[in-house]
Amino acid sequence: MKRLSGLLLTLALPVSALAATPPEAAKPAVLKALFDCRAIVADAERLACYDAAVGKVNAAEKTGEVIIVDRQEARAARRQAFGLDLSALAILDRSEEKSEVDRVVGEAASVRLGGDGRWTVVLTDGAVWKQVDDNALGKPPRKGSRIEVRKASMGSYFMNIDGQRAIRARRADTQ
């Protein structure tokens, strides 16, 4: 019970529903049962209800039937998915504080110049960013370059490499 109430944000969803369940979906039965315990007036019965419900939530978490994510984990997931169109991540926005990621800063793990003269940059966190414009860089990127990607207008992104003028980029699934 202490672990459950100590979380800044509690999110519980069946694993199979992560990609398809809208944020307004009903709570899983094990979580609903826990919340229903609040309505019991008699102290001893309410405590017994909480004890049983917390045991079921704990078991469901261990089997992966429900997943509990705190605010820090949700922020990390949003950062990792920055630039990808993953509408399923809307489940991470249930908290009152919606801290949208509008930029990421990282380091280049590898860089590659394509045959089309455009750069592909892989960040140390595994995110792959590909240049989409034809602008030239004054200094080519290299492993260890400081990379900053920020949102631009109409769903596009700007990528700054080692503080140079920004180039347009898009997030790619693979290199």
Protein Blocks (a to p, Z undefined) as FASTA:
>chain_A
ZZmmmpmbdcdddfklmmmmcfkbccdfklmmmmmmmmpmblmlmmmmmmmmmmmmmmmm
mnomaccddfklmmmmmmmmgoiacfklmmmmmpmbdcddfbdcdddfbdcddfkopacd
ddfkopacddfbfcdcfbdcdehiacdddddeehiacddeehiacddddddfbZZ
